[in-house]
């Protein structure tokens, strides 16, 4: 397995670079074995988690053993075509993910309150 080494001297990586990648726009029928084949070319993988419910289908988290392998994978696989779909490979950022979750939670809470007090969207306008 030939991998490109980024460890030349004292290479500084940008702060957003980490070992965990967030992959979007995956085909819904992709298997974990196919994911290991695609992402394993760039280094040792610790874990792959595929989205299975309706909100997370087509997404995955890929965790590499080494941060430099993760950077190489992002550099080479962003825009990679799998089953006529172009992959979107990003570094996982906890702050952005928790904001999306918080927004969904707030919307659900607002809907419950509207139902509880009999308020509709039309009443708010």
Phi and psi in radians as a Rosetta constraint file:
Dihedral C 1 N 2 CA 2 C 2 CIRCULARHARMONIC -1.643 0.35
Dihedral N 2 CA 2 C 2 N 3 CIRCULARHARMONIC 2.171 0.35
Dihedral C 2 N 3 CA 3 C 3 CIRCULARHARMONIC -2.166 0.35
Dihedral N 3 CA 3 C 3 N 4 CIRCULARHARMONIC 2.648 0.35
Dihedral C 3 N 4 CA 4 C 4 CIRCULARHARMONIC -1.466 0.35
Dihedral N 4 CA 4 C 4 N 5 CIRCULARHARMONIC 2.237 0.35
Dihedral C 4 N 5 CA 5 C 5 CIRCULARHARMONIC -1.592 0.35
Dihedral N 5 CA 5 C 5 N 6 CIRCULARHARMONIC 2.202 0.35
Dihedral C 5 N 6 CA 6 C 6 CIRCULARHARMONIC -1.692 0.35
Dihedral N 6 CA 6 C 6 N 7 CIRCULARHARMONIC -0.082 0.35
Dihedral C 6 N 7 CA 7 C 7 CIRCULARHARMONIC -1.443 0.35
Dihedral N 7 CA 7 C 7 N 8 CIRCULARHARMONIC 1.070 0.35
Dihedral C 7 N 8 CA 8 C 8 CIRCULARHARMONIC -1.736 0.35
Dihedral N 8 CA 8 C 8 N 9 CIRCULARHARMONIC 1.947 0.35
Dihedral C 8 N 9 CA 9 C 9 CIRCULARHARMONIC 1.174 0.35
Dihedral N 9 CA 9 C 9 N 10 CIRCULARHARMONIC -2.296 0.35
Dihedral C 9 N 10 CA 10 C 10 CIRCULARHARMONIC -1.954 0.35
Dihedral N 10 CA 10 C 10 N 11 CIRCULARHARMONIC 1.142 0.35
Dihedral C 10 N 11 CA 11 C 11 CIRCULARHARMONIC -1.192 0.35
Dihedral N 11 CA 11 C 11 N 12 CIRCULARHARMONIC 2.197 0.35
Dihedral C 11 N 12 CA 12 C 12 CIRCULARHARMONIC -1.695 0.35
Dihedral N 12 CA 12 C 12 N 13 CIRCULARHARMONIC 2.289 0.35
Dihedral C 12 N 13 CA 13 C 13 CIRCULARHARMONIC -1.747 0.35
Dihedral N 13 CA 13 C 13 N 14 CIRCULARHARMONIC 2.630 0.35
Dihedral C 13 N 14 CA 14 C 14 CIRCULARHARMONIC -1.059 0.35
Dihedral N 14 CA 14 C 14 N 15 CIRCULARHARMONIC 2.710 0.35
Dihedral C 14 N 15 CA 15 C 15 CIRCULARHARMONIC -1.121 0.35
Dihedral N 15 CA 15 C 15 N 16 CIRCULARHARMONIC -0.461 0.35
Dihedral C 15 N 16 CA 16 C 16 CIRCULARHARMONIC -1.350 0.35
Dihedral N 16 CA 16 C 16 N 17 CIRCULARHARMONIC -0.203 0.35
Dihedral C 16 N 17 CA 17 C 17 CIRCULARHARMONIC -1.269 0.35
Dihedral N 17 CA 17 C 17 N 18 CIRCULARHARMONIC 2.235 0.35
Dihedral C 17 N 18 CA 18 C 18 CIRCULARHARMONIC -2.597 0.35
Dihedral N 18 CA 18 C 18 N 19 CIRCULARHARMONIC 3.129 0.35
Dihedral C 18 N 19 CA 19 C 19 CIRCULARHARMONIC -1.342 0.35
Dihedral N 19 CA 19 C 19 N 20 CIRCULARHARMONIC -0.291 0.35
Dihedral C 19 N 20 CA 20 C 20 CIRCULARHARMONIC -1.726 0.35
Dihedral N 20 CA 20 C 20 N 21 CIRCULARHARMONIC 2.195 0.35
Dihedral C 20 N 21 CA 21 C 21 CIRCULARHARMONIC -1.926 0.35
Dihedral N 21 CA 21 C 21 N 22 CIRCULARHARMONIC 2.529 0.35
Dihedral C 21 N 22 CA 22 C 22 CIRCULARHARMONIC -1.932 0.35
Dihedral N 22 CA 22 C 22 N 23 CIRCULARHARMONIC 2.129 0.35
Dihedral C 22 N 23 CA 23 C 23 CIRCULARHARMONIC -1.974 0.35
Dihedral N 23 CA 23 C 23 N 24 CIRCULARHARMONIC 2.257 0.35
Dihedral C 23 N 24 CA 24 C 24 CIRCULARHARMONIC -2.115 0.35
Dihedral N 24 CA 24 C 24 N 25 CIRCULARHARMONIC 2.909 0.35
Dihedral C 24 N 25 CA 25 C 25 CIRCULARHARMONIC 1.176 0.35
Dihedral N 25 CA 25 C 25 N 26 CIRCULARHARMONIC 0.566 0.35
Dihedral C 25 N 26 CA 26 C 26 CIRCULARHARMONIC -1.392 0.35
Dihedral N 26 CA 26 C 26 N 27 CIRCULARHARMONIC 2.626 0.35
Dihedral C 26 N 27 CA 27 C 27 CIRCULARHARMONIC -1.097 0.35
Dihedral N 27 CA 27 C 27 N 28 CIRCULARHARMONIC 2.477 0.35
Dihedral C 27 N 28 CA 28 C 28 CIRCULARHARMONIC -1.115 0.35
Dihedral N 28 CA 28 C 28 N 29 CIRCULARHARMONIC -0.458 0.35
Dihedral C 28 N 29 CA 29 C 29 CIRCULARHARMONIC -1.688 0.35
Dihedral N 29 CA 29 C 29 N 30 CIRCULARHARMONIC 0.233 0.35
Dihedral C 29 N 30 CA 30 C 30 CIRCULARHARMONIC -1.235 0.35
Dihedral N 30 CA 30 C 30 N 31 CIRCULARHARMONIC 2.490 0.35
Dihedral C 30 N 31 CA 31 C 31 CIRCULARHARMONIC -1.755 0.35
Dihedral N 31 CA 31 C 31 N 32 CIRCULARHARMONIC 2.874 0.35
Dihedral C 31 N 32 CA 32 C 32 CIRCULARHARMONIC -1.172 0.35
Dihedral N 32 CA 32 C 32 N 33 CIRCULARHARMONIC -0.545 0.35
Dihedral C 32 N 33 CA 33 C 33 CIRCULARHARMONIC -1.113 0.35
Dihedral N 33 CA 33 C 33 N 34 CIRCULARHARMONIC -0.714 0.35
Dihedral C 33 N 34 CA 34 C 34 CIRCULARHARMONIC -1.151 0.35
Dihedral N 34 CA 34 C 34 N 35 CIRCULARHARMONIC -0.641 0.35
Dihedral C 34 N 35 CA 35 C 35 CIRCULARHARMONIC -1.116 0.35
Dihedral N 35 CA 35 C 35 N 36 CIRCULARHARMONIC -0.759 0.35
Dihedral C 35 N 36 CA 36 C 36 CIRCULARHARMONIC -1.093 0.35
Dihedral N 36 CA 36 C 36 N 37 CIRCULARHARMONIC -0.655 0.35
Dihedral C 36 N 37 CA 37 C 37 CIRCULARHARMONIC -1.108 0.35
Dihedral N 37 CA 37 C 37 N 38 CIRCULARHARMONIC -0.765 0.35
Dihedral C 37 N 38 CA 38 C 38 CIRCULARHARMONIC -1.247 0.35
Dihedral N 38 CA 38 C 38 N 39 CIRCULARHARMONIC -0.899 0.35
Dihedral C 38 N 39 CA 39 C 39 CIRCULARHARMONIC -1.468 0.35
Dihedral N 39 CA 39 C 39 N 40 CIRCULARHARMONIC -0.405 0.35
Dihedral C 39 N 40 CA 40 C 40 CIRCULARHARMONIC -1.199 0.35
Dihedral N 40 CA 40 C 40 N 41 CIRCULARHARMONIC -0.283 0.35
Dihedral C 40 N 41 CA 41 C 41 CIRCULARHARMONIC -1.148 0.35
Dihedral N 41 CA 41 C 41 N 42 CIRCULARHARMONIC -0.333 0.35
Dihedral C 41 N 42 CA 42 C 42 CIRCULARHARMONIC -1.827 0.35
Dihedral N 42 CA 42 C 42 N 43 CIRCULARHARMONIC 0.010 0.35
Dihedral C 42 N 43 CA 43 C 43 CIRCULARHARMONIC 2.629 0.35
Dihedral N 43 CA 43 C 43 N 44 CIRCULARHARMONIC 3.087 0.35
Dihedral C 43 N 44 CA 44 C 44 CIRCULARHARMONIC -1.230 0.35
Dihedral N 44 CA 44 C 44 N 45 CIRCULARHARMONIC 2.304 0.35
Dihedral C 44 N 45 CA 45 C 45 CIRCULARHARMONIC -1.828 0.35
Dihedral N 45 CA 45 C 45 N 46 CIRCULARHARMONIC 2.312 0.35
Dihedral C 45 N 46 CA 46 C 46 CIRCULARHARMONIC -1.477 0.35
Dihedral N 46 CA 46 C 46 N 47 CIRCULARHARMONIC -0.735 0.35
Dihedral C 46 N 47 CA 47 C 47 CIRCULARHARMONIC -2.797 0.35
Dihedral N 47 CA 47 C 47 N 48 CIRCULARHARMONIC 2.556 0.35
Dihedral C 47 N 48 CA 48 C 48 CIRCULARHARMONIC -2.264 0.35
Dihedral N 48 CA 48 C 48 N 49 CIRCULARHARMONIC 2.265 0.35
Dihedral C 48 N 49 CA 49 C 49 CIRCULARHARMONIC -2.103 0.35
Dihedral N 49 CA 49 C 49 N 50 CIRCULARHARMONIC 2.024 0.35
Dihedral C 49 N 50 CA 50 C 50 CIRCULARHARMONIC -1.617 0.35
Dihedral N 50 CA 50 C 50 N 51 CIRCULARHARMONIC 2.437 0.35
Dihedral C 50 N 51 CA 51 C 51 CIRCULARHARMONIC -1.227 0.35
Dihedral N 51 CA 51 C 51 N 52 CIRCULARHARMONIC 2.364 0.35
Dihedral C 51 N 52 CA 52 C 52 CIRCULARHARMONIC -2.083 0.35
Dihedral N 52 CA 52 C 52 N 53 CIRCULARHARMONIC -0.459 0.35
Dihedral C 52 N 53 CA 53 C 53 CIRCULARHARMONIC -1.545 0.35
Dihedral N 53 CA 53 C 53 N 54 CIRCULARHARMONIC 3.061 0.35
Dihedral C 53 N 54 CA 54 C 54 CIRCULARHARMONIC -1.101 0.35
Dihedral N 54 CA 54 C 54 N 55 CIRCULARHARMONIC -0.474 0.35
Dihedral C 54 N 55 CA 55 C 55 CIRCULARHARMONIC -1.396 0.35
Dihedral N 55 CA 55 C 55 N 56 CIRCULARHARMONIC -0.435 0.35
Dihedral C 55 N 56 CA 56 C 56 CIRCULARHARMONIC -1.986 0.35
Dihedral N 56 CA 56 C 56 N 57 CIRCULARHARMONIC 0.027 0.35
Dihedral C 56 N 57 CA 57 C 57 CIRCULARHARMONIC -1.067 0.35
Dihedral N 57 CA 57 C 57 N 58 CIRCULARHARMONIC 2.488 0.35
Dihedral C 57 N 58 CA 58 C 58 CIRCULARHARMONIC 1.493 0.35
Dihedral N 58 CA 58 C 58 N 59 CIRCULARHARMONIC 0.107 0.35
Dihedral C 58 N 59 CA 59 C 59 CIRCULARHARMONIC -2.202 0.35
Dihedral N 59 CA 59 C 59 N 60 CIRCULARHARMONIC 2.826 0.35
Dihedral C 59 N 60 CA 60 C 60 CIRCULARHARMONIC -2.762 0.35
Dihedral N 60 CA 60 C 60 N 61 CIRCULARHARMONIC 2.761 0.35
Dihedral C 60 N 61 CA 61 C 61 CIRCULARHARMONIC -1.976 0.35
Dihedral N 61 CA 61 C 61 N 62 CIRCULARHARMONIC 2.321 0.35
Dihedral C 61 N 62 CA 62 C 62 CIRCULARHARMONIC -2.124 0.35
Dihedral N 62 CA 62 C 62 N 63 CIRCULARHARMONIC 2.153 0.35
Dihedral C 62 N 63 CA 63 C 63 CIRCULARHARMONIC -1.948 0.35
Dihedral N 63 CA 63 C 63 N 64 CIRCULARHARMONIC 2.087 0.35
Dihedral C 63 N 64 CA 64 C 64 CIRCULARHARMONIC -1.621 0.35
Dihedral N 64 CA 64 C 64 N 65 CIRCULARHARMONIC 2.737 0.35
Dihedral C 64 N 65 CA 65 C 65 CIRCULARHARMONIC -1.254 0.35
Dihedral N 65 CA 65 C 65 N 66 CIRCULARHARMONIC -0.575 0.35
Dihedral C 65 N 66 CA 66 C 66 CIRCULARHARMONIC -2.191 0.35
Dihedral N 66 CA 66 C 66 N 67 CIRCULARHARMONIC 2.393 0.35
Dihedral C 66 N 67 CA 67 C 67 CIRCULARHARMONIC -1.118 0.35
Dihedral N 67 CA 67 C 67 N 68 CIRCULARHARMONIC -0.580 0.35
Dihedral C 67 N 68 CA 68 C 68 CIRCULARHARMONIC -1.219 0.35
Dihedral N 68 CA 68 C 68 N 69 CIRCULARHARMONIC -0.590 0.35
Dihedral C 68 N 69 CA 69 C 69 CIRCULARHARMONIC -1.147 0.35
Dihedral N 69 CA 69 C 69 N 70 CIRCULARHARMONIC -0.689 0.35
Dihedral C 69 N 70 CA 70 C 70 CIRCULARHARMONIC -1.108 0.35
Dihedral N 70 CA 70 C 70 N 71 CIRCULARHARMONIC -0.726 0.35
Dihedral C 70 N 71 CA 71 C 71 CIRCULARHARMONIC -1.119 0.35
Dihedral N 71 CA 71 C 71 N 72 CIRCULARHARMONIC -0.735 0.35
Dihedral C 71 N 72 CA 72 C 72 CIRCULARHARMONIC -1.085 0.35
Dihedral N 72 CA 72 C 72 N 73 CIRCULARHARMONIC -0.730 0.35
Dihedral C 72 N 73 CA 73 C 73 CIRCULARHARMONIC -1.099 0.35
Dihedral N 73 CA 73 C 73 N 74 CIRCULARHARMONIC -0.762 0.35
Dihedral C 73 N 74 CA 74 C 74 CIRCULARHARMONIC -1.080 0.35
Dihedral N 74 CA 74 C 74 N 75 CIRCULARHARMONIC -0.788 0.35
Dihedral C 74 N 75 CA 75 C 75 CIRCULARHARMONIC -1.063 0.35
Dihedral N 75 CA 75 C 75 N 76 CIRCULARHARMONIC -0.646 0.35
Dihedral C 75 N 76 CA 76 C 76 CIRCULARHARMONIC -1.646 0.35
Dihedral N 76 CA 76 C 76 N 77 CIRCULARHARMONIC -0.469 0.35
Dihedral C 76 N 77 CA 77 C 77 CIRCULARHARMONIC -1.784 0.35
Dihedral N 77 CA 77 C 77 N 78 CIRCULARHARMONIC -0.165 0.35
Dihedral C 77 N 78 CA 78 C 78 CIRCULARHARMONIC -1.156 0.35
Dihedral N 78 CA 78 C 78 N 79 CIRCULARHARMONIC 2.096 0.35
Dihedral C 78 N 79 CA 79 C 79 CIRCULARHARMONIC 1.545 0.35
Dihedral N 79 CA 79 C 79 N 80 CIRCULARHARMONIC 0.040 0.35
Dihedral C 79 N 80 CA 80 C 80 CIRCULARHARMONIC -1.166 0.35
Dihedral N 80 CA 80 C 80 N 81 CIRCULARHARMONIC 2.376 0.35
Dihedral C 80 N 81 CA 81 C 81 CIRCULARHARMONIC -1.573 0.35
Dihedral N 81 CA 81 C 81 N 82 CIRCULARHARMONIC 2.097 0.35
Dihedral C 81 N 82 CA 82 C 82 CIRCULARHARMONIC -2.210 0.35
Dihedral N 82 CA 82 C 82 N 83 CIRCULARHARMONIC 2.015 0.35
Dihedral C 82 N 83 CA 83 C 83 CIRCULARHARMONIC 0.917 0.35
Dihedral N 83 CA 83 C 83 N 84 CIRCULARHARMONIC 0.834 0.35
Dihedral C 83 N 84 CA 84 C 84 CIRCULARHARMONIC 1.069 0.35
Dihedral N 84 CA 84 C 84 N 85 CIRCULARHARMONIC 0.485 0.35
Dihedral C 84 N 85 CA 85 C 85 CIRCULARHARMONIC -2.245 0.35
Dihedral N 85 CA 85 C 85 N 86 CIRCULARHARMONIC 2.361 0.35
Dihedral C 85 N 86 CA 86 C 86 CIRCULARHARMONIC -1.602 0.35
Dihedral N 86 CA 86 C 86 N 87 CIRCULARHARMONIC 2.124 0.35
Dihedral C 86 N 87 CA 87 C 87 CIRCULARHARMONIC -1.209 0.35
Dihedral N 87 CA 87 C 87 N 88 CIRCULARHARMONIC 2.518 0.35
Dihedral C 87 N 88 CA 88 C 88 CIRCULARHARMONIC -1.974 0.35
Dihedral N 88 CA 88 C 88 N 89 CIRCULARHARMONIC 1.939 0.35
Dihedral C 88 N 89 CA 89 C 89 CIRCULARHARMONIC -1.993 0.35
Dihedral N 89 CA 89 C 89 N 90 CIRCULARHARMONIC 2.078 0.35
Dihedral C 89 N 90 CA 90 C 90 CIRCULARHARMONIC -2.213 0.35
Dihedral N 90 CA 90 C 90 N 91 CIRCULARHARMONIC 2.773 0.35
Dihedral C 90 N 91 CA 91 C 91 CIRCULARHARMONIC -1.354 0.35
Dihedral N 91 CA 91 C 91 N 92 CIRCULARHARMONIC 2.374 0.35
Dihedral C 91 N 92 CA 92 C 92 CIRCULARHARMONIC -1.200 0.35
Dihedral N 92 CA 92 C 92 N 93 CIRCULARHARMONIC 2.282 0.35
Dihedral C 92 N 93 CA 93 C 93 CIRCULARHARMONIC -2.215 0.35
Dihedral N 93 CA 93 C 93 N 94 CIRCULARHARMONIC 1.905 0.35
Dihedral C 93 N 94 CA 94 C 94 CIRCULARHARMONIC -0.956 0.35
Dihedral N 94 CA 94 C 94 N 95 CIRCULARHARMONIC -0.731 0.35
Dihedral C 94 N 95 CA 95 C 95 CIRCULARHARMONIC -1.075 0.35
Dihedral N 95 CA 95 C 95 N 96 CIRCULARHARMONIC -0.755 0.35
Dihedral C 95 N 96 CA 96 C 96 CIRCULARHARMONIC -1.191 0.35
Dihedral N 96 CA 96 C 96 N 97 CIRCULARHARMONIC -0.686 0.35
Dihedral C 96 N 97 CA 97 C 97 CIRCULARHARMONIC -1.166 0.35
Dihedral N 97 CA 97 C 97 N 98 CIRCULARHARMONIC -0.712 0.35
Dihedral C 97 N 98 CA 98 C 98 CIRCULARHARMONIC -1.206 0.35
Dihedral N 98 CA 98 C 98 N 99 CIRCULARHARMONIC -0.536 0.35
Dihedral C 98 N 99 CA 99 C 99 CIRCULARHARMONIC -1.114 0.35
Dihedral N 99 CA 99 C 99 N 100 CIRCULARHARMONIC -0.746 0.35
Dihedral C 99 N 100 CA 100 C 100 CIRCULARHARMONIC -1.094 0.35
Dihedral N 100 CA 100 C 100 N 101 CIRCULARHARMONIC -0.739 0.35
Dihedral C 100 N 101 CA 101 C 101 CIRCULARHARMONIC -1.120 0.35
Dihedral N 101 CA 101 C 101 N 102 CIRCULARHARMONIC -0.777 0.35
Dihedral C 101 N 102 CA 102 C 102 CIRCULARHARMONIC -1.067 0.35
Dihedral N 102 CA 102 C 102 N 103 CIRCULARHARMONIC -0.676 0.35
Dihedral C 102 N 103 CA 103 C 103 CIRCULARHARMONIC -1.118 0.35
Dihedral N 103 CA 103 C 103 N 104 CIRCULARHARMONIC -0.781 0.35
Dihedral C 103 N 104 CA 104 C 104 CIRCULARHARMONIC -1.072 0.35
Dihedral N 104 CA 104 C 104 N 105 CIRCULARHARMONIC -0.737 0.35
Dihedral C 104 N 105 CA 105 C 105 CIRCULARHARMONIC -1.100 0.35
Dihedral N 105 CA 105 C 105 N 106 CIRCULARHARMONIC -0.738 0.35
Dihedral C 105 N 106 CA 106 C 106 CIRCULARHARMONIC -1.127 0.35
Dihedral N 106 CA 106 C 106 N 107 CIRCULARHARMONIC -0.725 0.35
Dihedral C 106 N 107 CA 107 C 107 CIRCULARHARMONIC -1.120 0.35
Dihedral N 107 CA 107 C 107 N 108 CIRCULARHARMONIC -0.712 0.35
Dihedral C 107 N 108 CA 108 C 108 CIRCULARHARMONIC -1.125 0.35
Dihedral N 108 CA 108 C 108 N 109 CIRCULARHARMONIC -0.727 0.35
Dihedral C 108 N 109 CA 109 C 109 CIRCULARHARMONIC -1.109 0.35
Dihedral N 109 CA 109 C 109 N 110 CIRCULARHARMONIC -0.725 0.35
Dihedral C 109 N 110 CA 110 C 110 CIRCULARHARMONIC -1.104 0.35
Dihedral N 110 CA 110 C 110 N 111 CIRCULARHARMONIC -0.741 0.35
Dihedral C 110 N 111 CA 111 C 111 CIRCULARHARMONIC -1.084 0.35
Dihedral N 111 CA 111 C 111 N 112 CIRCULARHARMONIC -0.756 0.35
Dihedral C 111 N 112 CA 112 C 112 CIRCULARHARMONIC -1.084 0.35
Dihedral N 112 CA 112 C 112 N 113 CIRCULARHARMONIC -0.747 0.35
Dihedral C 112 N 113 CA 113 C 113 CIRCULARHARMONIC -1.146 0.35
Dihedral N 113 CA 113 C 113 N 114 CIRCULARHARMONIC -0.683 0.35
Dihedral C 113 N 114 CA 114 C 114 CIRCULARHARMONIC -1.091 0.35
Dihedral N 114 CA 114 C 114 N 115 CIRCULARHARMONIC -0.719 0.35
Dihedral C 114 N 115 CA 115 C 115 CIRCULARHARMONIC -1.175 0.35
Dihedral N 115 CA 115 C 115 N 116 CIRCULARHARMONIC -0.721 0.35
Dihedral C 115 N 116 CA 116 C 116 CIRCULARHARMONIC -1.069 0.35
Dihedral N 116 CA 116 C 116 N 117 CIRCULARHARMONIC -0.729 0.35
Dihedral C 116 N 117 CA 117 C 117 CIRCULARHARMONIC -1.751 0.35
Dihedral N 117 CA 117 C 117 N 118 CIRCULARHARMONIC 0.089 0.35
Dihedral C 117 N 118 CA 118 C 118 CIRCULARHARMONIC 1.230 0.35
Dihedral N 118 CA 118 C 118 N 119 CIRCULARHARMONIC 0.525 0.35
Dihedral C 118 N 119 CA 119 C 119 CIRCULARHARMONIC -1.739 0.35
Dihedral N 119 CA 119 C 119 N 120 CIRCULARHARMONIC 2.349 0.35
Dihedral C 119 N 120 CA 120 C 120 CIRCULARHARMONIC -1.957 0.35
Dihedral N 120 CA 120 C 120 N 121 CIRCULARHARMONIC 2.967 0.35
Dihedral C 120 N 121 CA 121 C 121 CIRCULARHARMONIC -1.099 0.35
Dihedral N 121 CA 121 C 121 N 122 CIRCULARHARMONIC -0.566 0.35
Dihedral C 121 N 122 CA 122 C 122 CIRCULARHARMONIC -1.153 0.35
Dihedral N 122 CA 122 C 122 N 123 CIRCULARHARMONIC -0.620 0.35
Dihedral C 122 N 123 CA 123 C 123 CIRCULARHARMONIC -1.148 0.35
Dihedral N 123 CA 123 C 123 N 124 CIRCULARHARMONIC -0.510 0.35
Dihedral C 123 N 124 CA 124 C 124 CIRCULARHARMONIC -1.361 0.35
Dihedral N 124 CA 124 C 124 N 125 CIRCULARHARMONIC -0.283 0.35
